[in-house]
């Protein structure tokens, strides 16, 4: 369990147990028909067989407590980008090309100006990802939502779909020890770990969202926390279409480095020897919240928002393709034969 994260109010062990309870019931669904689900649970997206060699990939996610920062500042025009990113970045992990997303927006009060600001972010994110938003749902739930401050409460989630040829699925099964890990830079915290980040910065550190600590080079706490999640779709789709043997794709979200274990459960380990530069907001969180190195790697993306795994002899080609889209992309480590183990510099070892 992540100690500082649990102290902030998020017990990851309890959350994992809750997911287990849900899955234990849902996997017993009996439709009376053969299942069209292609992948077992645990992958970044679900894939349904809809034709002999055609799958529909589905992912659903939300923005989380990053929305509280948006409410407190009244800056609502970027969280729609996060909603798109959290979904489409998961879809591409199975080799799918995203095509559309439906948004679910629950509000305490249906204020037109605030809704338009949220929509502007959704539009920007959709255009960056190359997808449509053909519909969605607006729910007005004043009895369930309480804003920061009232009546500005809202929740924003989405469900995205993409298409994938079933003989071109990327599942991690082809990864071998010795394969190369290529890291794509994050823009900051993205959309995970905000309960811990806000506790460290605001409660432990006594900072306000308007404060501009020296570490941030003139940016405010709000600027750093509301930096939108990077959308990696165009880069990864180009890589998938390039002929490079893409053996694994990982969106580094909640769980940090341990997301890599999902690519080879019980079979592979991942050794980060040359990590990407860490945005300064992470150092500020760690210092003010007194968070250990291990927990920083376990909770946050720590500067790397996405990882592609390719054979050793195709690293240069893959990096050249990805770096065109995301400056600073480079090899960060190597796949190992130590099952479930993720290692990082400084003696950090995480066990998934």
Secondary structure, 3 states (H helix, E strand, C coil): CCHHHHHHCCCHHHHHHHHHHHHHHHCCCCCCCCCCECCCCCCCCEEEEEECCEEEEEEEEECCCHHHHHHHHCCCCCHHHHHHHHHHHHHHHHCCEEEEEEEEEEECCCCHHHHHHHHHHHHHHHHHHCCECCCEEEEECCCCCCCCCCCCCEEEEEEEEEEEEHHHCCCCCCCCCCCEEEEEECCCCCCCCHHHHHHHHHHHCCCCCCCCCHHHCCCCHHHHHCCCCCCCHHHHHHHHCCCCCEEEEEECCCCHHHHHHHHCCCCCEEEECCCCCCCHHHHHHHHHHCCCHHHHHHHCCCCEEEEEEECHHHHHHHHHHHHHHCCCCEEEEEEECCCCEEEECCCEEEEC
